[in-house]
């Protein structure tokens, strides 16, 4: 795991322990990324994908479920099962049902909170 991935995981663990969410822009700022730059948006997506893989394998949670867009409290990406992207593409690729994205996110956020802030 890279230093940036470790910092990002630490931030997300802290947020999860408080049963909160963090916006992509706030998360990016804390790890030194500028979401105004396409390559930084892509880098954040790669980091969150790696953390999804890691936390799913290690703890059975998808920690990126608590990284959300402004206003909707949902992870980013297309939720169309035929052409998902972002968080939902990772889920679909790993056999997680994305047909009800709201239920998916609520369930995954709850798993994070139950593990980190019982």
C-alpha distances in whole Angstrom, upper triangle without the diagonal:
4,7,8,6,6,10,11,10,12,15,15,15,18,20,20,21,24,25,24,23,21,22,20,22,21,18,18,20,18,15,17,18,21,22,25,23,23,20,18,19,17,14,14,15,12,10,12,12,9,9,12,11,9,12,15,14,13,16,18,17,16,15,16,19,20,19,22,25,28,31,30,27,25,22,23,24,27,28,30,30,31,29,26,23,20,19,22,22,18,21,23,21,20,24,24,27,27,31,31,28,30,30,26,25,27,26,22,23,25,23,20,23,24,21,21,24,27
4,5,5,6,9,10,10,12,14,15,16,18,20,21,22,25,25,24,23,21,21,19,20,20,16,15,17,16,12,14,15,18,20,23,21,21,17,16,17,16,12,13,14,12,9,12,13,10,11,14,14,12,15,18,17,17,19,21,20,18,17,16,20,20,19,22,24,27,30,29,27,26,22,23,24,27,29,31,31,32,29,27,24,20,20,24,23,20,22,25,23,23,26,26,29,29,33,33,30,31,31,28,26,28,28,24,24,27,25,22,25,27,24,22,26,28
4,5,5,6,9,10,10,12,14,15,17,18,20,21,23,24,23,22,19,20,18,19,18,15,14,15,13,10,12,14,17,19,22,21,21,18,16,18,17,13,13,16,14,11,13,15,13,12,16,17,14,16,19,19,18,20,22,21,19,17,17,21,20,19,22,24,26,29,29,27,26,23,24,25,29,30,33,33,34,32,29,25,22,22,25,25,22,25,28,26,25,29,28,31,31,34,34,31,32,32,29,27,29,29,25,24,27,25,22,24,26,24,22,25,28
4,5,5,6,8,10,11,12,14,15,17,18,20,22,22,21,19,16,17,15,15,15,11,11,12,10,7,9,10,14,15,19,17,18,15,12,14,14,10,10,12,11,8,11,13,11,11,15,16,14,15,19,19,19,20,22,20,18,15,15,18,18,15,19,20,22,26,26,23,23,20,20,22,26,27,30,30,32,29,26,22,19,19,23,22,20,22,25,24,24,27,27,29,28,32,31,28,29,30,27,24,26,27,23,22,25,24,21,23,25,23,21,24,27
4,5,5,6,9,10,10,12,14,15,16,18,20,21,19,18,16,17,14,16,15,12,12,14,12,9,12,12,16,17,20,19,19,16,14,14,14,10,9,11,10,6,8,10,8,7,11,12,10,12,15,16,15,16,18,16,14,12,12,16,15,14,17,19,22,25,25,22,21,18,19,20,24,25,28,28,29,27,24,20,17,16,20,20,17,19,22,21,20,24,23,26,25,29,29,25,26,27,24,22,24,24,20,20,22,21,18,20,22,20,19,22,25
4,5,5,6,9,10,10,12,14,15,16,19,20,19,18,16,18,16,18,16,13,14,15,12,10,13,15,18,19,23,22,22,20,17,18,17,14,13,15,13,10,11,13,11,9,13,13,11,12,15,16,14,16,18,16,15,13,13,17,16,15,19,21,24,27,26,23,23,20,21,23,27,28,31,31,32,30,27,24,20,19,22,23,20,21,25,24,22,26,25,28,27,31,30,27,28,28,25,23,25,24,21,20,22,20,17,19,21,19,17,20,23
4,5,5,6,9,10,11,12,14,15,17,19,17,16,14,16,14,15,13,10,11,12,9,7,10,12,16,17,21,20,21,19,16,17,17,14,12,15,14,10,12,15,13,11,14,16,14,14,18,19,17,18,20,18,16,13,13,17,15,14,17,20,21,25,25,22,22,19,21,23,27,28,31,31,33,31,27,24,20,19,23,24,21,23,26,25,25,28,26,29,28,32,31,27,28,28,26,23,24,25,21,20,22,21,18,19,22,19,17,20,23
4,5,5,6,9,10,11,12,14,16,16,15,13,11,12,11,13,11,8,9,11,8,7,10,11,14,15,19,18,19,17,14,14,15,12,9,12,12,8,8,12,11,9,12,14,12,12,15,17,16,16,18,15,13,10,10,13,12,10,14,16,18,21,21,18,18,15,17,19,23,24,27,28,30,27,24,21,17,16,20,20,18,20,23,22,22,25,23,26,25,28,27,24,24,25,22,19,21,22,18,17,20,19,15,17,20,18,16,18,22
4,5,5,6,9,10,10,12,14,15,14,13,12,14,13,16,14,10,12,14,12,10,14,15,18,18,22,22,22,20,17,17,17,14,12,13,13,9,9,11,10,7,10,12,10,9,13,14,13,13,15,12,11,8,9,12,11,11,15,18,20,23,22,19,18,16,18,20,24,24,27,28,30,28,24,21,18,16,19,20,17,18,22,22,20,23,22,24,24,27,26,23,23,24,21,18,20,20,16,15,17,16,12,14,17,15,13,16,19
4,5,5,6,9,10,11,13,14,14,13,12,15,15,16,14,11,13,14,11,11,14,16,19,20,23,24,24,22,19,19,20,17,15,17,16,13,12,15,14,11,14,16,13,12,16,17,15,15,17,15,14,11,12,15,13,13,16,19,21,24,23,20,20,18,20,23,27,27,31,31,33,31,27,25,21,19,23,24,21,22,26,25,24,26,25,27,27,30,29,26,25,26,23,20,21,21,18,16,18,17,13,15,17,15,12,15,18
4,5,5,6,9,10,11,13,11,10,9,12,12,13,10,8,11,11,8,9,13,14,17,17,21,22,22,21,18,18,19,16,13,16,16,13,12,15,15,12,14,17,15,14,17,19,17,17,18,15,14,10,11,13,11,10,14,16,18,20,20,17,18,16,18,21,25,26,29,30,32,30,26,23,20,18,21,23,21,22,25,25,24,27,25,27,26,29,27,24,23,24,22,19,20,21,17,15,17,17,13,14,17,16,13,15,18
4,5,5,6,9,10,10,9,8,8,11,11,13,11,9,12,13,11,11,15,16,18,18,21,22,22,21,18,17,18,16,13,14,15,12,10,13,13,10,11,14,13,11,14,16,15,14,15,12,11,7,8,10,7,8,11,14,16,19,18,15,15,13,16,19,22,23,26,27,29,27,23,21,17,15,18,20,18,18,22,22,21,23,21,23,22,25,24,21,20,21,18,15,16,17,14,11,14,14,10,11,14,13,10,13,16
4,5,5,6,9,10,10,10,11,14,15,17,15,12,15,17,14,14,18,19,22,21,25,26,26,25,22,21,22,19,16,17,18,14,13,15,15,11,12,15,13,10,14,16,13,12,14,11,11,8,10,12,10,11,14,18,20,21,21,17,17,16,19,22,25,25,29,29,32,30,26,24,20,18,21,22,20,20,24,24,22,24,22,24,24,27,25,22,22,22,19,17,17,17,14,12,13,12,9,10,12,10,7,10,13
4,5,5,7,9,9,10,10,14,15,17,14,12,15,16,13,14,18,19,22,22,25,26,27,26,23,22,23,21,18,20,20,17,15,18,18,14,16,19,17,14,17,19,17,15,17,15,14,11,13,14,11,12,15,18,19,21,21,17,18,18,21,24,27,27,31,31,34,32,28,26,22,20,23,25,23,23,27,27,26,28,25,27,26,29,27,24,23,23,22,19,18,19,16,14,15,15,11,11,13,12,9,10,14
4,5,5,6,5,6,7,11,13,14,12,10,14,15,13,14,18,18,20,20,24,25,25,25,22,21,22,21,17,18,20,17,15,18,18,15,15,19,17,15,17,20,18,16,17,14,13,10,11,11,8,9,12,15,16,17,17,14,15,15,18,21,24,24,28,29,32,30,26,24,20,18,21,23,21,21,25,26,25,26,24,25,24,27,24,21,20,20,19,16,15,17,14,11,13,13,10,9,13,12,9,10,14
4,5,5,6,7,9,13,15,17,15,13,17,18,16,17,21,21,23,22,26,27,27,27,24,22,23,22,18,19,20,17,15,17,17,14,14,17,16,13,15,17,16,13,14,11,11,8,10,10,7,10,13,16,17,19,18,14,15,14,18,21,24,23,27,27,31,29,25,23,20,17,20,22,20,19,23,24,22,24,21,23,22,25,22,20,18,18,17,14,13,14,11,8,10,10,6,6,9,9,6,7,11
4,5,8,10,12,16,18,20,17,16,19,20,17,19,22,23,26,25,29,30,30,30,26,25,27,25,21,22,23,20,18,20,20,17,17,20,18,15,17,19,17,14,16,13,14,11,14,14,11,14,16,19,20,21,21,17,18,18,22,25,28,27,31,31,34,33,29,27,24,21,23,26,23,23,27,27,25,27,24,26,25,28,26,23,21,21,20,17,16,16,14,11,11,12,8,7,9,9,5,5,9
4,5,9,11,15,17,19,16,15,19,20,17,19,23,24,25,25,28,30,30,30,27,26,27,26,22,23,25,22,19,22,23,19,19,22,21,18,20,22,20,18,19,16,16,13,15,14,11,13,15,18,19,19,19,15,17,18,21,25,28,27,31,32,35,33,29,28,24,22,24,27,25,24,28,29,27,29,26,27,26,28,26,23,21,21,20,17,16,17,15,12,12,13,10,8,11,11,8,7,10
4,7,10,14,17,19,16,16,19,20,19,20,24,24,26,25,28,30,30,30,27,25,26,25,22,22,24,21,18,21,22,18,18,21,20,17,18,21,20,17,17,14,14,12,13,12,9,12,13,16,17,17,16,13,15,16,19,22,25,24,28,28,32,30,27,25,22,19,21,24,23,22,25,27,25,26,23,24,23,25,22,20,17,17,17,14,12,13,12,8,9,10,8,5,9,10,8,7,10
4,7,10,13,15,13,13,16,17,16,18,21,21,22,21,24,26,27,27,24,22,24,23,19,20,22,20,17,20,21,17,17,21,20,17,19,22,21,18,19,15,14,11,12,11,7,9,10,13,13,14,14,10,12,13,17,20,23,22,26,27,30,29,25,23,20,18,20,23,22,21,25,26,25,26,23,24,22,24,22,19,16,17,17,13,12,14,13,9,10,13,10,8,12,13,11,10,13
4,7,10,12,10,10,13,15,14,16,19,18,19,18,21,23,23,24,20,18,20,20,16,16,19,17,14,17,19,16,15,19,19,16,18,21,21,19,18,15,13,10,10,8,5,6,7,10,10,11,11,7,9,10,13,17,20,20,23,25,28,26,22,20,17,15,17,20,19,19,22,24,23,24,21,22,20,22,20,17,15,16,15,12,12,14,12,9,11,13,11,10,14,15,13,13,16
4,7,8,7,6,10,11,11,13,15,15,16,14,18,19,20,20,17,15,18,17,13,15,17,15,13,16,18,15,15,19,19,17,19,22,22,20,20,16,14,11,10,10,6,5,6,8,9,11,12,9,10,10,12,16,19,20,24,25,28,26,22,20,16,15,18,20,19,20,23,24,24,25,23,24,22,24,22,18,17,19,18,14,15,17,15,12,15,16,13,13,17,18,15,16,19
4,5,5,6,8,10,11,13,14,13,13,11,14,17,17,18,15,13,16,16,12,13,16,15,13,16,18,16,16,20,21,19,21,24,24,23,22,19,16,13,11,11,8,6,5,5,6,9,10,8,9,9,10,14,17,18,22,24,26,24,20,18,15,14,17,19,19,20,22,24,24,26,23,24,21,23,21,18,17,19,18,14,16,18,16,14,17,19,16,17,20,21,19,20,23
4,6,5,6,8,10,11,12,10,10,8,12,13,14,14,11,9,12,12,8,10,13,12,10,14,16,14,15,18,19,18,20,23,23,23,22,19,16,13,10,11,10,6,6,6,8,11,12,10,10,9,9,12,16,18,21,23,25,22,19,16,12,12,16,17,17,18,21,22,23,25,22,23,21,23,22,18,18,20,19,15,18,20,17,16,19,20,17,19,22,22,20,22,25
4,5,5,6,9,10,10,9,8,7,9,12,13,14,11,10,13,13,10,12,15,14,13,17,19,17,19,22,22,22,24,26,26,26,26,22,19,17,14,15,13,9,9,8,8,12,14,13,13,12,12,15,19,21,24,26,28,25,22,18,15,16,19,21,20,22,25,25,26,28,26,27,24,27,25,21,21,24,22,19,21,23,21,19,22,23,21,21,25,25,23,24,27
4,5,5,6,9,10,10,10,10,13,15,16,17,13,13,16,15,12,14,17,15,14,18,19,17,19,22,22,21,23,26,26,25,25,22,19,16,14,15,12,9,10,10,10,13,15,13,14,14,14,18,21,23,26,28,30,27,24,21,18,18,21,23,22,23,26,27,27,29,27,28,26,28,27,23,22,24,23,19,21,23,21,18,21,22,19,20,23,23,21,22,25
4,5,5,6,9,8,10,10,13,15,16,16,12,11,14,12,9,12,14,11,11,14,15,14,15,19,18,17,20,23,22,22,22,19,16,13,11,13,11,8,9,11,12,15,16,14,14,13,13,17,20,22,25,27,29,26,23,19,16,15,19,21,19,21,24,24,24,27,25,26,24,27,26,22,22,23,22,18,20,22,19,17,20,20,17,18,22,21,19,20,24
4,5,5,6,5,6,7,10,11,12,12,8,8,11,10,7,10,12,11,11,14,15,15,17,19,19,19,22,24,24,24,24,21,18,15,13,15,14,10,11,12,13,17,18,16,16,14,14,17,20,23,26,27,29,26,22,19,16,16,20,21,20,22,25,25,25,28,26,28,25,28,27,23,24,26,24,20,23,24,21,20,23,23,20,22,25,24,22,24,27
4,5,5,6,7,8,11,12,15,14,11,11,14,13,11,14,16,14,15,18,19,18,20,23,22,22,25,27,27,26,27,24,21,18,16,18,16,13,14,14,14,18,19,18,19,17,17,20,24,26,29,31,32,29,26,23,19,20,23,24,23,25,28,28,29,31,30,31,29,32,30,27,26,29,27,23,25,27,24,22,25,26,22,23,27,26,23,25,29
4,6,8,10,12,15,16,17,17,13,14,16,14,12,15,16,14,14,18,18,16,19,22,21,20,23,25,24,24,25,22,20,17,15,18,15,13,15,15,16,19,21,19,19,18,18,21,25,27,30,32,34,31,27,24,20,20,24,25,23,25,29,29,28,31,29,31,29,32,31,27,27,28,27,23,25,26,23,21,24,24,21,21,25,24,21,22,26
4,6,9,11,14,14,16,14,11,12,14,11,9,13,14,11,12,16,15,14,17,19,18,19,22,24,23,23,24,22,19,16,15,18,16,13,16,17,18,21,22,20,20,18,18,21,25,27,30,31,32,29,26,23,19,19,23,23,22,24,27,27,27,30,28,30,29,32,31,27,27,29,27,24,25,27,23,22,25,24,21,22,26,24,21,23,27
4,7,10,12,12,14,13,9,12,14,11,10,14,15,13,15,18,18,17,20,22,22,22,25,27,26,27,28,25,22,20,18,21,19,16,17,18,19,22,24,22,22,20,20,22,26,28,31,32,34,30,27,24,20,21,25,25,24,26,29,29,29,32,31,33,31,34,33,29,30,32,29,26,28,30,26,25,28,28,24,26,29,28,25,27,31
4,6,9,8,10,9,6,8,10,8,8,11,13,11,13,16,17,17,19,21,21,22,24,26,26,27,28,25,22,19,17,19,18,15,16,16,17,20,22,20,20,18,17,19,22,25,28,29,30,27,24,21,17,19,22,22,22,24,27,26,27,30,29,31,28,31,31,27,28,30,27,24,27,28,25,24,27,27,24,26,29,28,26,28,31
4,5,6,9,9,6,8,11,10,10,13,15,14,15,18,19,19,21,24,24,25,27,29,29,30,30,27,24,21,18,21,19,16,16,15,16,19,21,20,20,18,17,19,22,25,27,29,30,27,24,21,18,19,23,23,23,25,28,28,29,32,30,31,29,32,31,27,28,30,28,25,28,30,27,25,29,29,26,28,31,31,28,30,34
4,5,7,8,6,5,9,10,9,11,13,14,14,17,18,19,20,23,23,24,26,28,29,29,29,25,22,20,17,19,18,14,13,12,13,17,18,18,17,15,13,15,18,21,24,26,27,23,21,17,15,17,20,20,20,23,25,25,27,29,28,29,26,28,28,24,25,27,25,23,25,27,25,23,27,28,25,27,30,30,28,29,33
4,6,9,8,8,11,12,12,14,16,17,18,20,22,22,23,26,27,28,29,32,32,32,32,29,26,24,20,22,21,17,16,14,15,18,20,20,20,18,16,17,20,23,25,28,28,25,23,19,17,20,22,22,23,26,27,28,29,32,30,31,28,30,30,26,27,30,28,26,28,30,28,27,30,31,29,30,34,33,32,33,36
4,6,5,6,9,10,11,13,15,16,17,19,20,21,23,25,26,27,29,31,32,32,32,29,26,24,21,23,22,18,18,16,18,21,22,22,21,19,17,17,20,24,26,28,28,24,22,19,17,19,22,22,22,25,27,26,28,31,30,31,28,31,31,27,28,31,29,27,29,31,29,28,32,32,29,31,35,34,32,34,37
4,5,5,6,9,10,11,12,14,16,17,19,20,21,23,24,26,27,29,30,31,30,28,24,23,19,21,22,18,18,16,18,21,22,22,20,18,15,15,17,21,23,25,24,21,19,16,14,17,20,19,20,23,24,23,26,28,28,29,26,28,28,25,27,29,27,25,28,30,27,27,31,31,29,31,34,33,32,34,37
4,5,5,6,9,10,10,12,14,15,16,18,20,21,22,24,26,27,28,29,29,27,23,22,19,22,22,18,19,18,20,23,24,23,22,19,16,16,19,22,24,26,25,22,20,16,15,17,20,19,19,22,24,23,25,28,27,29,27,29,30,26,28,30,28,26,29,30,27,27,31,31,28,31,34,32,31,34,37
4,5,5,6,9,10,10,12,14,15,16,18,20,21,22,24,26,27,27,27,25,21,20,17,19,19,16,16,16,18,21,22,21,20,17,15,16,19,22,24,26,26,23,20,17,14,16,20,19,19,22,24,23,25,28,27,28,26,29,29,25,27,29,26,24,27,28,25,25,28,28,26,28,31,30,28,31,34
4,5,5,6,9,10,11,12,14,15,16,19,20,21,22,25,26,26,26,23,19,18,14,17,17,13,13,13,15,18,18,18,16,13,11,12,15,18,21,22,23,19,17,13,11,13,16,16,16,19,21,20,22,25,24,25,23,25,25,22,23,26,23,21,24,25,23,22,26,26,24,26,29,28,27,29,32
4,5,5,6,9,10,11,12,14,15,17,18,20,21,23,24,25,25,22,19,18,15,17,18,15,15,15,18,21,20,20,18,14,12,12,15,18,20,21,21,18,16,12,10,13,15,14,14,17,19,18,20,23,22,24,22,25,25,22,24,26,23,21,25,26,23,23,26,26,24,27,29,28,28,30,33
4,5,5,6,9,10,11,12,14,15,17,18,20,21,22,24,24,21,18,17,14,17,18,14,16,16,19,22,22,21,19,16,14,15,18,21,23,24,24,21,18,15,12,14,17,16,15,18,20,19,20,24,23,25,23,27,27,23,25,27,24,22,25,26,23,23,26,25,23,26,28,27,26,28,32
4,5,5,6,9,10,10,12,14,15,16,18,20,21,21,21,19,15,14,11,14,14,11,12,13,16,19,19,17,16,12,11,13,16,19,21,22,24,20,17,14,10,11,15,15,14,17,19,19,19,22,21,23,21,25,24,21,22,24,21,19,22,23,19,19,23,22,20,22,25,24,23,25,28
4,5,5,6,9,10,10,12,14,15,16,18,20,20,20,17,14,13,10,12,14,11,12,13,16,19,18,17,14,11,9,10,13,16,18,19,20,17,14,10,7,8,12,11,10,13,15,15,16,19,18,20,18,21,22,18,20,22,19,17,20,21,18,18,22,21,19,22,25,23,23,25,28
4,5,5,6,9,10,11,12,14,15,17,18,20,19,17,14,14,11,14,16,13,15,16,20,23,22,20,18,14,13,13,16,18,20,20,21,18,15,12,9,10,13,12,10,14,16,15,15,19,19,21,20,23,24,21,23,24,21,19,22,23,19,20,23,22,20,23,25,24,23,26,29
4,5,5,6,9,10,10,12,14,15,16,17,18,16,13,11,9,13,14,12,14,16,19,22,21,19,17,14,14,15,18,20,22,23,24,21,18,15,11,11,15,14,12,15,18,16,17,20,19,22,21,24,24,21,23,24,20,19,21,22,18,18,21,20,18,21,23,21,20,23,26
4,5,5,6,9,10,10,12,14,15,15,15,13,9,8,6,9,11,9,11,14,17,20,18,16,14,10,11,12,16,17,20,20,22,19,16,13,9,8,12,12,10,12,15,15,14,18,16,19,18,21,21,18,19,20,17,15,18,18,14,15,18,17,15,18,20,19,18,21,24
4,5,5,6,9,10,11,12,14,15,14,13,9,10,8,11,13,12,14,16,19,22,20,18,15,12,12,12,15,16,18,18,19,17,14,11,8,7,10,10,7,10,12,11,11,15,14,17,16,20,20,17,19,20,16,15,18,18,15,16,19,17,16,19,21,20,20,23,25
4,5,5,6,9,10,11,12,14,14,13,10,10,10,13,15,14,16,19,22,25,23,21,19,15,16,16,19,20,22,21,23,20,17,15,12,11,14,13,10,12,15,13,13,16,16,19,19,23,23,20,22,23,19,18,21,20,16,17,20,18,16,20,21,19,19,23,25
4,5,5,6,8,10,10,11,12,10,8,7,7,10,12,11,15,18,21,23,22,19,17,14,15,16,19,20,23,22,24,22,19,16,13,11,14,14,11,13,16,15,14,17,16,19,19,23,22,19,21,21,17,16,18,18,14,14,17,15,13,16,18,16,16,19,21
4,6,5,6,8,10,10,10,8,5,6,6,9,11,11,14,17,20,22,20,18,15,12,14,14,17,17,20,19,21,19,16,14,11,9,11,12,8,9,12,12,10,13,12,15,15,19,19,16,18,18,14,13,16,15,11,12,15,13,11,15,17,15,15,19,21
4,6,5,6,9,10,10,9,8,9,10,12,15,15,18,20,24,26,24,21,19,16,17,17,19,19,21,20,22,20,17,16,13,11,13,12,9,10,13,11,9,13,13,16,17,20,21,19,21,20,16,16,19,17,14,16,18,15,14,18,19,17,18,21,23
4,6,5,6,8,9,9,9,9,11,13,15,16,19,22,25,27,25,22,20,17,19,20,22,22,25,23,25,24,21,19,16,14,16,16,12,13,16,15,13,16,16,19,20,24,24,21,23,22,19,18,20,18,15,16,18,15,13,17,18,15,16,19,21
4,5,5,5,6,6,6,6,9,11,13,14,17,21,24,25,23,20,18,16,18,20,22,22,24,23,26,24,21,19,17,14,16,17,13,13,16,16,13,16,15,18,19,22,22,20,21,20,16,15,17,15,12,13,14,11,10,13,14,11,12,16,17
4,6,6,4,5,6,8,10,11,14,15,18,21,25,26,24,21,18,16,18,19,21,20,22,21,23,22,19,18,16,13,14,15,11,11,14,13,10,12,12,15,16,20,20,18,19,18,14,14,16,14,10,13,14,11,10,14,14,12,14,17,18
4,6,6,8,9,11,13,15,17,19,22,25,28,30,27,24,22,20,22,22,24,23,25,23,26,25,22,21,19,16,17,17,14,13,16,15,11,14,14,18,19,23,23,21,23,21,18,18,20,17,14,16,17,14,13,17,17,14,16,19,20
4,6,8,10,11,14,16,17,19,22,25,28,30,28,25,23,21,23,24,26,26,28,26,29,28,25,24,21,18,20,20,16,16,19,18,15,17,17,20,22,25,25,23,24,23,20,19,20,18,15,16,17,13,12,16,15,12,13,17,18
4,6,9,10,13,14,15,17,20,24,27,28,26,23,21,20,22,24,26,25,27,26,29,28,24,24,21,18,19,20,17,16,19,19,15,17,16,19,21,24,23,21,22,20,17,17,17,15,12,13,13,10,9,12,11,8,10,14,14
4,7,9,12,12,15,17,20,23,26,27,25,21,19,18,21,21,23,22,24,23,25,25,22,21,19,16,17,18,15,13,16,16,13,14,12,16,17,20,20,18,19,17,14,14,15,12,10,12,12,8,9,12,11,9,12,15,15
4,6,9,9,11,13,16,19,22,23,21,18,16,14,17,19,21,19,22,21,24,23,20,19,17,13,15,16,13,12,15,16,13,14,12,15,16,19,18,16,16,15,12,11,12,10,7,8,9,6,6,9,10,8,10,13,14
4,6,6,8,10,13,16,19,21,18,15,13,11,14,15,17,16,20,19,22,20,17,16,13,10,11,13,10,9,13,14,11,13,11,14,14,17,16,14,15,14,11,9,11,10,6,8,10,8,7,11,12,11,12,15,16
4,5,6,8,11,15,18,19,17,14,13,11,14,16,19,18,22,21,24,23,19,17,14,11,13,15,12,12,16,17,15,17,15,17,16,20,19,16,16,16,13,11,12,12,8,8,10,9,6,9,12,10,10,13,15
4,5,5,8,12,15,17,15,12,10,8,10,12,15,15,19,19,22,20,16,14,10,8,11,13,10,11,15,15,14,17,14,16,15,18,17,14,15,15,12,10,12,13,9,9,12,12,9,12,15,14,14,16,19
4,6,7,11,14,15,13,9,8,6,9,12,14,14,17,18,21,19,15,14,11,8,10,13,11,10,14,16,15,16,13,14,13,16,14,11,11,12,9,6,8,9,6,6,9,10,8,11,13,13,13,15,17
4,6,10,12,13,12,8,8,7,11,14,17,17,20,21,24,22,18,17,14,11,13,16,15,14,18,19,18,20,17,18,16,19,17,14,13,14,12,8,10,11,8,6,10,10,8,9,13,13,12,13,16
4,7,10,12,11,8,8,6,9,12,15,16,20,21,23,21,17,15,12,10,13,15,14,15,18,19,19,21,18,19,17,20,18,15,14,16,14,10,12,14,11,10,13,14,12,13,17,16,15,17,20
4,7,9,7,5,5,4,7,10,13,14,18,20,22,20,16,14,11,10,12,15,15,15,18,20,20,21,19,19,16,19,17,13,12,15,13,10,12,15,13,11,14,16,14,15,18,19,18,19,22
4,6,6,6,6,6,6,10,13,14,17,20,22,20,16,14,12,12,14,16,17,17,20,22,22,24,21,21,18,20,18,14,14,17,16,12,14,17,16,14,18,19,18,19,22,23,22,22,25
4,6,7,8,10,10,13,16,17,20,23,25,23,20,18,16,15,17,20,21,21,23,25,26,27,24,24,21,22,20,17,15,19,18,15,16,20,18,16,19,22,20,20,24,25,23,23,26
4,6,8,11,12,14,16,17,20,23,25,23,21,19,17,17,18,21,22,22,24,27,27,28,25,24,21,22,19,16,14,17,18,15,15,19,19,16,19,22,21,20,24,25,24,24,26
4,5,9,9,12,14,14,17,20,22,21,18,17,15,14,15,18,19,19,21,24,24,24,21,20,17,18,15,12,10,14,14,11,12,16,16,14,17,19,18,19,22,23,23,23,25
4,7,9,12,15,14,18,20,23,21,18,17,15,13,14,18,18,17,20,22,22,23,20,19,16,18,15,12,10,13,13,9,10,13,13,11,13,16,15,15,18,20,19,19,21
4,6,9,11,11,15,16,19,18,14,13,11,10,11,14,15,14,16,19,19,19,16,16,13,15,12,9,8,11,10,7,9,12,11,10,13,15,14,15,18,20,19,20,22
4,7,10,10,14,15,18,16,12,10,8,6,8,11,11,11,14,16,16,18,15,15,12,15,13,10,10,12,10,8,11,13,11,10,14,15,14,16,19,19,19,20,23
4,7,9,12,14,16,14,10,8,6,6,8,10,11,12,14,16,17,18,16,16,13,15,14,11,12,15,13,11,14,16,14,14,18,19,18,20,22,23,23,24,26
4,6,9,11,13,10,7,5,4,6,6,8,10,11,12,14,15,17,15,15,11,13,14,10,13,15,13,12,16,17,16,16,20,20,20,22,25,25,25,27,29
4,6,8,10,7,5,5,7,8,7,8,11,12,11,13,16,16,15,14,10,11,12,10,12,15,14,13,17,18,17,18,21,22,22,24,27,27,28,29,31
4,6,9,8,5,7,9,9,6,8,11,10,10,13,15,14,12,11,7,8,8,7,10,12,11,11,14,16,15,17,20,20,21,23,25,26,27,28,29
4,5,5,5,8,11,12,9,9,13,12,10,13,15,15,13,11,8,8,10,9,13,15,13,15,18,19,18,20,23,23,24,27,28,29,30,32,33
4,6,6,9,12,12,8,8,12,10,8,10,13,11,11,9,7,7,10,10,14,15,13,15,18,18,18,20,23,23,24,26,28,28,30,32,32
4,6,10,13,14,11,10,13,13,10,12,15,14,14,12,10,10,13,14,17,18,17,19,22,22,21,24,26,26,27,30,31,32,33,35,36
4,7,10,12,9,8,12,12,10,11,14,14,14,13,11,12,14,14,17,19,17,18,21,22,21,23,26,26,26,29,31,31,32,34,35
4,7,8,6,5,8,9,8,9,12,13,12,11,9,10,13,11,14,16,14,14,18,19,17,19,22,22,22,25,27,27,28,30,32
4,6,6,4,8,9,9,10,13,14,13,14,11,13,15,12,15,17,15,14,18,19,17,19,22,22,21,24,27,26,27,29,31
4,5,5,7,9,10,11,13,15,13,14,12,15,15,12,15,17,14,13,17,18,15,16,20,20,19,22,24,24,24,26,28
4,6,5,6,9,10,11,13,11,12,10,13,13,10,12,14,11,10,13,14,11,13,16,16,15,18,20,20,21,23,25
4,5,5,6,8,10,11,9,9,6,10,11,8,11,12,9,10,13,14,12,14,17,17,17,20,22,22,23,25,26
4,5,5,6,9,10,10,10,9,12,14,11,15,16,13,13,17,17,15,17,20,19,19,23,24,24,25,27,29
4,6,5,6,9,9,11,10,14,15,13,16,16,13,13,16,16,13,16,18,17,17,20,22,21,22,25,26
4,5,5,6,5,7,7,11,12,10,13,13,9,11,14,13,11,14,16,15,15,19,20,19,21,23,24
4,5,5,5,6,6,10,12,11,15,14,11,13,16,15,14,17,19,18,19,22,23,23,25,27,28
4,6,7,10,10,13,16,15,18,18,14,16,19,18,16,19,21,20,20,24,25,24,25,28,29
4,6,9,11,14,16,15,18,17,13,15,18,16,14,17,19,17,18,21,22,21,23,26,26
4,6,9,12,14,14,17,16,12,15,17,15,14,18,19,17,19,22,22,22,24,27,27
4,6,9,11,10,13,12,9,11,14,12,11,14,16,14,16,19,19,19,22,24,24
4,6,8,8,11,10,8,11,13,12,12,15,16,16,18,20,21,21,24,25,25
4,5,5,9,9,7,9,12,12,12,14,16,16,18,20,21,22,24,25,26
4,6,9,9,8,11,13,13,14,17,18,19,21,23,23,25,27,28,28
4,6,6,6,9,10,11,12,14,15,17,19,20,21,23,25,25,26
4,6,5,6,9,10,10,12,14,15,16,18,20,21,22,23,24
4,5,5,6,8,10,11,12,14,15,16,18,20,21,22,22
4,6,5,6,8,10,10,12,14,15,16,18,20,20,20
4,6,5,6,9,10,11,12,14,15,17,18,19,20
4,5,5,6,8,10,11,12,14,15,16,17,18
4,6,5,6,9,10,10,12,14,15,15,16
4,6,5,6,9,10,10,12,14,15,15
4,5,5,6,9,10,11,12,14,15
4,5,5,6,9,10,11,11,13
4,5,5,6,9,10,10,10
4,5,5,6,9,10,10
4,6,5,6,8,10
4,5,5,5,7
4,6,6,5
4,6,6
4,6
4
